[in-house]
């Protein structure tokens, strides 16, 4: 069964390169989404907070 799912080395070399490129594109899109989410969370966290300078941490 694993022989069917794993392509043999004699097959077309364009498929692994295509898969690698797809993975790189997906990772870039995920990274952009995570960066946007991080920026959104940071802006909402700072907008909802009032800067506290006193000893409130306990």
N, C-alpha and C positions, 0 to 999 in steps of 0.2 A: 504494500500500500504506500509506503514512503517512497518507493521507487517511482510511482506515478506522479507524486506531487513535486518531487525534486527534479528539475530539468537536467538532462545529461549534458556533459561538457561539449559534445559534438554538435549540439543544437545551435540555433541562431544566436549570435552574440549581441544582436540588437535588442533582444528582450531584456536581459539584465541591465543594460545601459538605460533602456527606457524606464525600467522599474526604479533604478537609482535616481534618475532625473525626476520621476514622479515623487519619490520620497523626499528629495531635496525641496521640491516645490511645496509639498505638504508641510514640511518642517518650517519653511520660510513663512507660509501662511499662518501656521500655528504660532510661531514666534511673534508675528505681527499682531495676531489676536491677543496673545498673552500680554504683550507690551501695552496694547490699548486698554485691556482690562486692568492692568496694574496702574496705569495713569488714571483711569476712571476711579478705581478704588482709593488711590491716594488723594485725588481731588475731593471725593466725597468724604473721606475721613478728615481732611483738614477743614472742609467747609462745615462739618458738623461739630467740630471741636472749638472750644474757647481756650486759647493759650493759658495754661496755668503755671504761674511762677512760684506759687507757695508750695509748702510741703504736703501735697495731697496724696502722693504715692505712699502706700503704707503696707 
